[in-house]
Amino acid sequence: MLNHITLMGRLTRDPDLKYTPTGTAVASFSLACDRDFAGKESGQKETDFVDIVAWRNTGEFVSKYFQKGSMAIVSGRLQIREWQDKEGNKRRTA
């Protein structure tokens, strides 16, 4: 099976660089990706906001050279996480 995704958009906030207890760099940020088409109801282009996690050297690179508003192309894999909220409801996050 192939799991590959490429996104292009602008960072909605500065990357947040943290390190795991073992010293591995992890940068997280959000990417605003405009759709190519307008919505039926509004007639305006819509935007998707995608949470991104960059590991190791890539995370350090993103944290050093990118900030809010920077245009970026992200290539990687899509991962869906399942979790429970405080009320016990099952949730999914991409």
OpenMM code with the backbone's topology and positions (N, CA, C; nanometers):
from openmm import Vec3, app, unit

residues = "MET LEU ASN HIS ILE THR LEU MET GLY ARG LEU THR ARG ASP PRO ASP LEU LYS TYR THR PRO THR GLY THR ALA VAL ALA SER PHE SER LEU ALA CYS ASP ARG ASP PHE ALA GLY LYS GLU SER GLY GLN LYS GLU THR ASP PHE VAL ASP ILE VAL ALA TRP ARG ASN THR GLY GLU PHE VAL SER LYS TYR PHE GLN LYS GLY SER MET ALA ILE VAL SER GLY ARG LEU GLN ILE ARG GLU TRP GLN ASP LYS GLU GLY ASN LYS ARG ARG THR ALA".split()
positions = [
    Vec3(0.0828, -0.1188, 0.0000),
    Vec3(0.0000, 0.0000, 0.0000),
    Vec3(0.0872, 0.1251, 0.0000),
    Vec3(0.0407, 0.2268, -0.0660),
    Vec3(0.1135, 0.3533, -0.0747),
    Vec3(0.0417, 0.4585, 0.0087),
    Vec3(0.1137, 0.5264, 0.0955),
    Vec3(0.0588, 0.6333, 0.1769),
    Vec3(0.1497, 0.7541, 0.1597),
    Vec3(0.1185, 0.8398, 0.0632),
    Vec3(0.2003, 0.9570, 0.0350),
    Vec3(0.1091, 1.0758, 0.0091),
    Vec3(0.1430, 1.1893, 0.0692),
    Vec3(0.0633, 1.3098, 0.0514),
    Vec3(0.1567, 1.4278, 0.0307),
    Vec3(0.1174, 1.5216, -0.0557),
    Vec3(0.1917, 1.6448, -0.0775),
    Vec3(0.0946, 1.7608, -0.0622),
    Vec3(0.1297, 1.8562, 0.0244),
    Vec3(0.0457, 1.9724, 0.0507),
    Vec3(0.1258, 2.0995, 0.0295),
    Vec3(0.0591, 2.2047, -0.0180),
    Vec3(0.1224, 2.3343, -0.0310),
    Vec3(0.0317, 2.4377, 0.0337),
    Vec3(0.0907, 2.5232, 0.1148),
    Vec3(0.0129, 2.6270, 0.1799),
    Vec3(0.1014, 2.7170, 0.2628),
    Vec3(0.0389, 2.7955, 0.3480),
    Vec3(0.1116, 2.8883, 0.4344),
    Vec3(0.0991, 2.8459, 0.5802),
    Vec3(0.2072, 2.8650, 0.6555),
    Vec3(0.2049, 2.8336, 0.7979),
    Vec3(0.1105, 2.9311, 0.8688),
    Vec3(0.0263, 2.8785, 0.9557),
    Vec3(-0.0683, 2.9625, 1.0284),
    Vec3(-0.0106, 3.0127, 1.1598),
    Vec3(0.1023, 2.9559, 1.2007),
    Vec3(0.1705, 2.9982, 1.3232),
    Vec3(0.3168, 2.9568, 1.3128),
    Vec3(0.3989, 3.0134, 1.3970),
    Vec3(0.5403, 2.9738, 1.4002),
    Vec3(0.5518, 2.8281, 1.4433),
    Vec3(0.6469, 2.7539, 1.3870),
    Vec3(0.6663, 2.6150, 1.4286),
    Vec3(0.7034, 2.6077, 1.5778),
    Vec3(0.6514, 2.5062, 1.6441),
    Vec3(0.6790, 2.4830, 1.7854),
    Vec3(0.7762, 2.3657, 1.7950),
    Vec3(0.9030, 2.3944, 1.8264),
    Vec3(1.0067, 2.2912, 1.8336),
    Vec3(1.0204, 2.2414, 1.9762),
    Vec3(1.0111, 2.1103, 1.9925),
    Vec3(1.0305, 2.0452, 2.1219),
    Vec3(1.1217, 1.9258, 2.1007),
    Vec3(1.1680, 1.8696, 2.2112),
    Vec3(1.2536, 1.7513, 2.2050),
    Vec3(1.1947, 1.6417, 2.2922),
    Vec3(1.2000, 1.5190, 2.2429),
    Vec3(1.1544, 1.4042, 2.3206),
    Vec3(1.2557, 1.3789, 2.4328),
    Vec3(1.2202, 1.2954, 2.5315),
    Vec3(1.3160, 1.2645, 2.6387),
    Vec3(1.4480, 1.2050, 2.5878),
    Vec3(1.4444, 1.1427, 2.4710),
    Vec3(1.5677, 1.0851, 2.4144),
    Vec3(1.6444, 1.1851, 2.3279),
    Vec3(1.5936, 1.3090, 2.3158),
    Vec3(1.6638, 1.4134, 2.2417),
    Vec3(1.6251, 1.4277, 2.0964),
    Vec3(1.5190, 1.3623, 2.0520),
    Vec3(1.4746, 1.3723, 1.9136),
    Vec3(1.3924, 1.4999, 1.8941),
    Vec3(1.4283, 1.5785, 1.7937),
    Vec3(1.3576, 1.7034, 1.7648),
    Vec3(1.2218, 1.6751, 1.7005),
    Vec3(1.1198, 1.7504, 1.7447),
    Vec3(0.9846, 1.7393, 1.6901),
    Vec3(0.9282, 1.8805, 1.6746),
    Vec3(0.8965, 1.9192, 1.5524),
    Vec3(0.8367, 2.0506, 1.5270),
    Vec3(0.6924, 2.0314, 1.4819),
    Vec3(0.6025, 2.1086, 1.5386),
    Vec3(0.4626, 2.1019, 1.4963),
    Vec3(0.4173, 2.2403, 1.4517),
    Vec3(0.3328, 2.2406, 1.3488),
    Vec3(0.2776, 2.3648, 1.2958),
    Vec3(0.1527, 2.3308, 1.2171),
    Vec3(0.0820, 2.4320, 1.1749),
    Vec3(-0.0402, 2.4132, 1.0976),
    Vec3(-0.0225, 2.4793, 0.9621),
    Vec3(-0.0756, 2.4147, 0.8577),
    Vec3(-0.0640, 2.4629, 0.7211),
    Vec3(-0.2032, 2.4958, 0.6678),
    Vec3(-0.2206, 2.6159, 0.6134),
    Vec3(-0.3468, 2.6569, 0.5516),
    Vec3(-0.3373, 2.6303, 0.4020),
    Vec3(-0.4208, 2.5392, 0.3521),
    Vec3(-0.4183, 2.4988, 0.2108),
    Vec3(-0.5484, 2.5411, 0.1444),
    Vec3(-0.5389, 2.6314, 0.0464),
    Vec3(-0.6573, 2.6757, -0.0270),
    Vec3(-0.7017, 2.5677, -0.1238),
    Vec3(-0.8321, 2.5518, -0.1365),
    Vec3(-0.8864, 2.4587, -0.2358),
    Vec3(-0.8877, 2.5269, -0.3722),
    Vec3(-0.8826, 2.4467, -0.4782),
    Vec3(-0.8797, 2.5006, -0.6146),
    Vec3(-1.0163, 2.5462, -0.6637),
    Vec3(-1.1199, 2.5131, -0.5908),
    Vec3(-1.2556, 2.5429, -0.6374),
    Vec3(-1.3312, 2.6196, -0.5299),
    Vec3(-1.4359, 2.6872, -0.5721),
    Vec3(-1.5189, 2.7638, -0.4788),
    Vec3(-1.6284, 2.6747, -0.4221),
    Vec3(-1.6705, 2.7031, -0.2999),
    Vec3(-1.7790, 2.6299, -0.2368),
    Vec3(-1.9118, 2.6589, -0.3049),
    Vec3(-2.0009, 2.5614, -0.3082),
    Vec3(-2.1303, 2.5790, -0.3747),
    Vec3(-2.2154, 2.6862, -0.3073),
    Vec3(-2.2180, 2.6859, -0.1770),
    Vec3(-2.3040, 2.7788, -0.1039),
    Vec3(-2.2476, 2.9204, -0.0974),
    Vec3(-2.1197, 2.9329, -0.0666),
    Vec3(-2.0610, 3.0656, -0.0464),
    Vec3(-2.0095, 3.1282, -0.1755),
    Vec3(-1.9708, 3.0457, -0.2725),
    Vec3(-1.9138, 3.0972, -0.3960),
    Vec3(-1.7696, 3.1419, -0.3801),
    Vec3(-1.7122, 3.1194, -0.2622),
    Vec3(-1.5744, 3.1592, -0.2362),
    Vec3(-1.4878, 3.0354, -0.2155),
    Vec3(-1.3580, 3.0515, -0.2407),
    Vec3(-1.2658, 2.9414, -0.2167),
    Vec3(-1.2613, 2.9101, -0.0677),
    Vec3(-1.2501, 2.7839, -0.0359),
    Vec3(-1.2420, 2.7412, 0.1031),
    Vec3(-1.0982, 2.7017, 0.1354),
    Vec3(-1.0671, 2.6995, 0.2633),
    Vec3(-0.9327, 2.6675, 0.3097),
    Vec3(-0.9379, 2.5520, 0.4068),
    Vec3(-0.8446, 2.4581, 0.3926),
    Vec3(-0.8297, 2.3483, 0.4878),
    Vec3(-0.7087, 2.3779, 0.5746),
    Vec3(-0.7208, 2.3507, 0.7045),
    Vec3(-0.6116, 2.3699, 0.7985),
    Vec3(-0.5633, 2.2330, 0.8427),
    Vec3(-0.4370, 2.2033, 0.8124),
    Vec3(-0.3817, 2.0708, 0.8352),
    Vec3(-0.2687, 2.0801, 0.9380),
    Vec3(-0.2778, 1.9994, 1.0446),
    Vec3(-0.1717, 1.9936, 1.1445),
    Vec3(-0.0575, 1.9076, 1.0914),
    Vec3(0.0649, 1.9580, 1.1047),
    Vec3(0.1836, 1.8916, 1.0525),
    Vec3(0.2810, 1.8657, 1.1669),
    Vec3(0.3476, 1.7503, 1.1631),
    Vec3(0.4537, 1.7174, 1.2584),
    Vec3(0.5775, 1.6794, 1.1779),
    Vec3(0.6884, 1.7493, 1.2039),
    Vec3(0.8158, 1.7218, 1.1363),
    Vec3(0.9163, 1.6725, 1.2395),
    Vec3(0.9833, 1.5630, 1.2094),
    Vec3(1.0744, 1.4979, 1.3030),
    Vec3(1.2203, 1.5223, 1.2675),
    Vec3(1.3060, 1.5115, 1.3673),
    Vec3(1.4519, 1.5123, 1.3571),
    Vec3(1.5058, 1.6359, 1.2847),
    Vec3(1.5949, 1.6168, 1.1870),
    Vec3(1.6576, 1.7295, 1.1176),
    Vec3(1.5556, 1.8155, 1.0443),
    Vec3(1.4525, 1.7537, 0.9907),
    Vec3(1.3491, 1.8295, 0.9200),
    Vec3(1.2787, 1.9238, 1.0167),
    Vec3(1.2479, 1.8757, 1.1369),
    Vec3(1.1843, 1.9599, 1.2376),
    Vec3(1.2710, 2.0781, 1.2766),
    Vec3(1.4008, 2.0540, 1.2942),
    Vec3(1.4925, 2.1628, 1.3284),
    Vec3(1.5044, 2.2630, 1.2135),
    Vec3(1.5066, 2.2135, 1.0895),
    Vec3(1.5151, 2.2994, 0.9713),
    Vec3(1.3920, 2.3893, 0.9615),
    Vec3(1.2742, 2.3300, 0.9761),
    Vec3(1.1492, 2.4067, 0.9681),
    Vec3(1.1459, 2.5134, 1.0772),
    Vec3(1.1851, 2.4765, 1.1979),
    Vec3(1.1839, 2.5703, 1.3099),
    Vec3(1.2795, 2.6870, 1.2874),
    Vec3(1.3917, 2.6617, 1.2211),
    Vec3(1.4933, 2.7640, 1.1994),
    Vec3(1.4593, 2.8593, 1.0852),
    Vec3(1.4032, 2.8066, 0.9752),
    Vec3(1.3885, 2.8856, 0.8536),
    Vec3(1.2456, 2.9255, 0.8166),
    Vec3(1.1453, 2.8780, 0.8884),
    Vec3(1.0065, 2.9104, 0.8551),
    Vec3(0.9389, 2.9799, 0.9721),
    Vec3(0.8435, 3.0682, 0.9403),
    Vec3(0.7634, 3.1319, 1.0432),
    Vec3(0.6219, 3.1523, 0.9894),
    Vec3(0.5350, 3.2049, 1.0741),
    Vec3(0.3957, 3.2284, 1.0358),
    Vec3(0.3910, 3.3053, 0.9035),
    Vec3(0.3099, 3.2554, 0.8095),
    Vec3(0.2941, 3.3198, 0.6798),
    Vec3(0.3853, 3.2654, 0.5716),
    Vec3(0.4877, 3.1890, 0.6069),
    Vec3(0.5791, 3.1322, 0.5072),
    Vec3(0.5059, 3.0302, 0.4205),
    Vec3(0.5332, 3.0339, 0.2896),
    Vec3(0.4805, 2.9336, 0.1985),
    Vec3(0.5659, 2.8086, 0.2117),
    Vec3(0.5008, 2.6930, 0.2185),
    Vec3(0.5749, 2.5676, 0.2340),
    Vec3(0.5066, 2.4568, 0.1548),
    Vec3(0.5877, 2.3643, 0.1067),
    Vec3(0.5387, 2.2406, 0.0461),
    Vec3(0.5807, 2.1277, 0.1394),
    Vec3(0.4839, 2.0489, 0.1810),
    Vec3(0.5088, 1.9396, 0.2736),
    Vec3(0.4822, 1.8088, 0.2017),
    Vec3(0.5761, 1.7169, 0.2096),
    Vec3(0.5614, 1.5856, 0.1485),
    Vec3(0.5856, 1.4811, 0.2564),
    Vec3(0.4946, 1.3867, 0.2683),
    Vec3(0.5093, 1.2855, 0.3721),
    Vec3(0.3967, 1.1852, 0.3679),
    Vec3(0.3628, 1.1324, 0.4864),
    Vec3(0.2536, 1.0347, 0.4931),
    Vec3(0.1434, 1.0875, 0.5831),
    Vec3(0.0225, 1.0431, 0.5569),
    Vec3(-0.0938, 1.0820, 0.6354),
    Vec3(-0.1158, 0.9783, 0.7437),
    Vec3(-0.1314, 1.0238, 0.8667),
    Vec3(-0.1539, 0.9335, 0.9788),
    Vec3(-0.2786, 0.9774, 1.0539),
    Vec3(-0.3710, 0.8839, 1.0754),
    Vec3(-0.4941, 0.9098, 1.1501),
    Vec3(-0.4783, 0.8523, 1.2901),
    Vec3(-0.5040, 0.9356, 1.3915),
    Vec3(-0.4988, 0.8898, 1.5299),
    Vec3(-0.6403, 0.8825, 1.5859),
    Vec3(-0.6657, 0.7811, 1.6653),
    Vec3(-0.7937, 0.7688, 1.7347),
    Vec3(-0.7700, 0.7911, 1.8830),
    Vec3(-0.8623, 0.8647, 1.9485),
    Vec3(-0.8493, 0.8935, 2.0903),
    Vec3(-0.9874, 0.9171, 2.1494),
    Vec3(-0.9942, 0.9218, 2.2819),
    Vec3(-1.1205, 0.9471, 2.3518),
    Vec3(-1.1153, 1.0829, 2.4180),
    Vec3(-1.2251, 1.1591, 2.4069),
    Vec3(-1.2306, 1.2875, 2.4744),
    Vec3(-1.2741, 1.2680, 2.6204),
    Vec3(-1.2897, 1.3772, 2.6930),
    Vec3(-1.3223, 1.3703, 2.8357),
    Vec3(-1.4569, 1.3033, 2.8627),
    Vec3(-1.5490, 1.3129, 2.7663),
    Vec3(-1.6804, 1.2512, 2.7825),
    Vec3(-1.6846, 1.1045, 2.7398),
    Vec3(-1.5709, 1.0527, 2.6940),
    Vec3(-1.5631, 0.9149, 2.6532),
    Vec3(-1.6001, 0.8892, 2.5077),
    Vec3(-1.6209, 0.9964, 2.4292),
    Vec3(-1.6531, 0.9832, 2.2887),
    Vec3(-1.5265, 0.9527, 2.2080),
    Vec3(-1.5382, 0.8645, 2.1093),
    Vec3(-1.4245, 0.8331, 2.0231),
    Vec3(-1.4066, 0.9469, 1.9229),
    Vec3(-1.2813, 0.9901, 1.9050),
    Vec3(-1.2462, 1.0964, 1.8128),
    Vec3(-1.1358, 1.0484, 1.7194),
    Vec3(-1.1277, 1.1146, 1.6040),
    Vec3(-1.0215, 1.0845, 1.5068),
    Vec3(-0.9564, 1.2155, 1.4656),
    Vec3(-0.8258, 1.2114, 1.4518),
    Vec3(-0.7496, 1.3285, 1.4111),
    Vec3(-0.6509, 1.2865, 1.3027),
    Vec3(-0.6443, 1.3699, 1.1965),
    Vec3(-0.5474, 1.3428, 1.0897),
    Vec3(-0.4213, 1.4183, 1.1173),
] * unit.nanometer
topology = app.Topology()
chain = topology.addChain("A")
for resn in residues:
    res = topology.addResidue(resn, chain)
    for name in ("N", "CA", "C"):
        topology.addAtom(name, app.Element.getBySymbol(name[0]), res)
